[in-house]
Amino acid sequence: MPLNLNYEQWGYGPPHPGAILREQILPRLGLERSELAARLEIADAALADIMAERRPVSLDMARRLGSAFGNGARYWLALQMQFDVWTAEQGDPVDIAPITLAGIAGSARAGRLNAARR
């Protein structure tokens, strides 16, 4: 039975990829942040910013992490995307009217009528 990861029911959103590195991966592997940064061939400060959730995981970083841990860039990008979307949804709502087929057909009909009247 799959685990339902409905974060809203617990009152918080999906974790930042840096939190997963900080709280799950590095402790289980017994790696220090500086050692991982060296293995990823990046500056320790860049990894520190990700792990402190001050910086998102970029495509380049996702490729490096995916290669290092064998789970691919898509895994890391998906984590970042889930975090970004949830965070954005907590802000001001986007007030855009839905686009419907009926609305499109009505607009096209109105445009043809206006063109015929000219």
C-alpha angles and dihedrals in degrees: 000000000000121000112250106223099199098157094181091067088062094045100249140076135247115298123262111249088242090061090054090051092045100043106029117016106040096043092049092049094042090233126149118224092244091053092051091048090053092049090049090048093234135120115276089230091059092053090044089056092051093047090048088051092241094117131041124234105261125207090259092050091046090054091050094047092044091051093046095048098032095236099105135240092277091067092056094041091050091052090050092046093051090050093046095047094047091048092049091049090057090061131069113324120249107243103208122145113240117254112232132181090240091053092049092048091048092050092049091049091049090049092052091048092050091048091050091052093056 
